[in-house]
Structure formats: structure tokens, C-alpha cells
Amino acid sequence: MVDAARLPEPVSYYRRLIDFCHEWELNALLVRLTDDQGAALRFRSHPELVTHLHALTLEDARDLAAYGEQRGVTLIPEVESFGHTRYITAVPRHAHLEDRDPGGPAGFSGLNPVAPETLALIGDLCRDVAEAFPSRYLHAGCDEVNWGGSERSRRAIEARGRVQVVADHINGLNEICRGLGRELIVWGDGVLHREPDIAPRLEKSVIVMDWQYLATDPRAIARAAERALAQGLRVIGAPALIFCAWGPRAGHQQLRNVDAFADAYAGIGDPRCLGVIITNWVPSRYLQRSIWDHLAYAAVALRRGSAAAQQSAFRSFVERFYGTGWSSSWRAIFDTYYRIAPHRPSCGPRLSGPRLPVPWASEGDLREMLRAGVIDASPYARFHARLLSVGQSVRQNQGDFSALALSADYLAHAFWRQAAVEQARQERGLRSAGGLLERIAERDRTMVEKLDADWNVARFSDSPGKLETAPGLEPADQLLFRMRQAAEFSAQLARRST
């Protein structure tokens, strides 16, 4: 999956990703075109929608989809049609369609499902998408919705019940898709888990995509799939690599999440079980070229099962992608990086392992960081040095290896700057730490230069994703932008200390 809705990336990268899918025997790529942050496609029918600077034209999308078909990779478009819809409601002309419930989940958006113009507008967008993407499938989102606050929706809930209103909206989307010769996919968090009474009310041609990013038990995943099948629905599994729990790297828990979905779906002998798509969220969280090993592992797990992936996926990746021999050092690299990858506890409270430091960039950040206490930065510095040592053998895709090494360099730096300040405070107080602040500022500046150079190779150099705060995203969601803010603040502190 590519989350183009959060950050459009160059067509050359999408083509390279399609090539990777072809080479590693993956046959579908979900392309998220819309979200709260904007549209990554220039809709012909509604050019007024919030649209990213580097959004695809319909012609771009058509050419990309054709390239995918040539390589045996079907591009499945996703257009958000219920939640994640500020790309619509942030436009004054459509602001009346926003349907947030003040008592609902904070940060989530909602499109009024009972306003008659809602389905008409979504129908226009789906027609544009169907023109560009020949895929038989069209994903309409419908996850993480905060709705029910408007007078019109409250009356509908009173008359029909909340479950039926949602089911009617999804069935309306399904009718649009059928009219376009497409088959509707929706996310399964609401219809399978939070409000399971929705599922039996859906038209049987609807496909449910079940995402459970913390699940590692294939039996529980299979039971959820079987519930959907028992309702007469088709189902697709959706584990994650990088989602909101992770920064530049996913930890070993996500490999087990992929394993569990791969094994669960392989064991379901029902043709209505359509397979598994790996999700990967918010590109500005990670370095684009640094996560090919994530994708290679997932590819082996989906094609050959978790046992084969655990035994041979990284070896195959090193040999095929980096063009070098497998060794105990390479094994230790992948074992270590997945083990020490830090997570964000606010998003993944059940995850184990180190916590991700978000670089402090203000007085408030600094005070909060100091309250958190001591962290150990040494594993990341040692790991970065070890990674550089094996990199001398890389013969292919050296720029991608450099990005992998930079991700480790960034984590080593993020941990070091936090640990160094805490140690200085304990030993002599920050007031006498002028030399340390100057060193932090210099290293911050160097890290920003490295991250910026990497971004400019792989992404649009003038992308708002690296130059400004993206609405609806947190500081940890914008690695380079946050590091730039942190560098500006540490430079201010260093100047004050002299």
C-alpha cells in the first residue's frame, strides 16, 4: 500500500515500487488517494477539493495503472467516503457536509452519510477514479469515522438506528461501484469489530478489509475472517508494517503481525477469502528508500508462509537486493534492528521495547523530556557503526543502503541528544552546559542536512510534507520537519549560552 494521500511521491518511485512488487511476486498495490490532508489525485469533477501540490493528474494515474498491469500488479484506488474526509469538508462549498460528533473520537472526521449530496459527490469522485484505474476493485475507506453530530444525522439515527444508517451508506457506495463495474472494498474496523451488527446488513458483494495491527495470533485473525464469510461477505486481510506506533522503522512485532495474517489467510480454504494486502502509513514518518527489507519480508511471508519468511526472507533480500553474500553479520543486523526499533507508546500501548524519542524542539518539550528520565543511547550508536561496516560489501542499490544507514544514524542521534542533556542536568545542571548545547546544535544541523539530501533524492524537494506542519499529523509523523524544528531550537539555546 502507498499512502499517497498523506504525501504524494514521484511517479518514478511508484513505478519502482511496482517493479519491486513484480520481482517479489506481489500482485496488487493499494493506492490511497484521499485523506484529511488532501487529495493525491486531481479530480476532474471537483477541482475545488483540497489537493496536494504534487497530486497525480488522471492521465498520470492512468499511465501508472497501465504500467502496473504490464508488470502483473493491479493498482487498487482508495477514495475516502465517510471518515478521513477533510479533503472535502475543509472546502467552504462543502463544509456543511462535515458531521463530527463532539463526543466522538478526537481527531477523526466524518462526512454526513444522510445528506443527499454526499453520495452524489462521492459518485463523481468514483467515476473519475474508475476512468483512471481499470482495477475491478475500488476501496472507499469508511474507517475511523466520527459522525452523528449534525441535526440531520441525529434524526436519521433516531429513526433507523446508528447501525442501519452506516449500513445504508455503505450499500449506497456499493451501488455506485456496481454501476461503474467495480467491486466495493471497505475497512473492517467498524463493520467487523466496533459495530459488528453492521456486517449482516451489507450487500453480499461488499468486500471487507480487516486491519488488526497488534494481532499476532493467526487463530484470532482467522476467526474474524470467518465471521465476515459467515455473513456472506468477502474478506481481505490487512496487517501493517509502519503505522502510528512506529517512527522510521517497524519493530519485530510487526513482522509477527504479517506472519499471523499470512498464515491465517493461507489456511482458510474459501475462495471468498481474497488474500492479504500489507499497509504502510504516512511516508513522512520514514525514509522512503530505507524500508525495502520490510517489504521483502512481507512478500516472502505472503507467498511462502511465516516459517519460510523467518528462515530465509532477509537472506534472500540481502543477496537479491544488495547483491552481496549472506553472513552472520547481516543476520545480526536484521535481528538487532527489528529488536531495538523504538515505538510510540501512545499509539501501541501493548508493544514492548524501547520508546521512540521525538526530538525536543521547545522549552516545553525539553521540560517534558527531562521529566521522563534517563534513556540508553548506546545500542543505536553501536548498531549504526555495525551497519556501516557490513555496508562495504553492498554491490547493488547502494543509495537504498545509505538510506537504511541514515535511518539508524537518525535514531542514534535522537537518542543521544536526549541522553546527553539528561546526563548534563544530573552532573552539573543545564546552565553550565553551553559546550554541550553547541555540540547538539551542530549535530542537529548536520542531521537535517543529511535528511534533507535524502528527501530530495527520493521525494519532491518542495513538498509541503517537509516544509510545513501537515494538518492532522503529530510531530513524530514528520521526521524531517520535526528535526528541522529541533535544530532551530537547539541553535537558539546554543546562542543564548554563549
Steps between C-alpha positions, in 0.01 A plus 500: 500500500612855431358782712515763226219690671737599782801563276500473121832366372647504149356271235851360455483366857157346448631329187797371693266367769295325231822347368583379850155344536548323167844371594382375839176349365249741648204561269309796648580847628244705693535871416345734757396811311321708763512579871457793739828647373384521138448318172789343310291496181375805311131421470355628177148515642596692816819703454403709803590225749811536718764363264869436560761700312635193324171315452468265204296605202250249365742440213787437743286252692387325182860460381609372841216248515587383147863456606381290792290280273801445274696380803219281635419739785144629534473850646194523725393862561360618832274804533390584855123535513399517867790567740834662411307746283627849583631512145129563427363678807791746534368662180244771585265377228478159671554597864134432582563129434732468801329287763730485801355396831660704784486188715661279235865403454721808503688561179268295280278656236167403355297565186125525550368162379138612465545828314379431144796682344751271678451197278466722194841656568665165579347360183669775299837417657458127443423560134822697462695224674339225293603688187865495609529161671374189315510287816180307566524621862441843653575562867275756668662515844230534771737455796555714810190712448375767738147580392153556640526858622276671243128547543428300186708201610354507852152476354609211278653317797179545696290368213718214370769437759870571469590158361242519223606851398860381452386189316280708271791733422732213414230333291457832318872504427473142380225600257725773360784252453279239336375763259862563402576132459707500820493299822496693828759452776458658845717487810382254763563675831141624524303233320682200650622617840354817651147461363478140374123528446580701187647202313178295459324807358750552218448389143680171449716638220681731748860404585624564854869575558584398856784698656631394841849638550573359845372149430758220497275196550398351163208321663341827614555653156344195334197524730441862394525401133260211555247736661501707184471192281209375713316822416544422130767767453842474342805595702858626459756499781695816581799487735736798528867573486535867596192649665456758775687287757829530311740765382758437228501123556248232596594259777489121507140509624393610153678207340292276725188694398580430134577136584168454675295637210700305244448171681138566593389585149702221342311257722151614401380287213225731383526679162326802655817553704681715246844528658708751696619855430778649714425855618764767553401841633615863479820508290641801686554272803778310327770530233352382175791284383578346840215250537543260207591223745159549668328443167719205403423323826127552448523371145664174608252454787201548268633270229658227711379540860651627822742210554665560162511875560664465838755258361593659169337838426785724611762275347315512170469877531870555563601274212245625247471866592846590627683249280720369777550181696306411813699480823463490875559876501206561269284269712594698810418827322140404430449322832629805685320773306158340533566435869611855589260691270334747740123543515255772601321372813205737457405312184614146582462461878536122483829506313822413677843650456655848497294815459552735209642840599344784303772767476432779746436829323374739769535584869190293572639202311826528692326508839286200408802308376692567821204374706512174306845416638806322363503302176776281361633630169791260463324214312414732213848643459652151507241373254563785257874427504436129439265577215763716331753219530286248309408768247846471348387178333189647334520477121151602390253770606767680701282811532233291667754358741615855577140587588481197729822611669364854531190372678731341759712817514186704568388274784850503651494879490146532641589278795839666553370858516242399760741294709773767486275772636372279780853401598612866501209598720583231752871574507524879494172658393402628162606857577864396465443280196583759236756281328257210487227719353738619230587138421133401485423794273784409264400135486134598453597718205700216344214255548252737333738535205522121464125447528429785260743362242342155525150650462604693189630185333183299563221756532394843380742759635223761533249263664297663778550172686854605583451877520192554717278341762255260340146534639394205710850354537712496814867605529615137487316464169732750327854383565691756294276797582521424872878462485522838330290655780725334758812631327366855499423478872836350599675772299306762699603336828863485389500870410347588838764299687795686347 
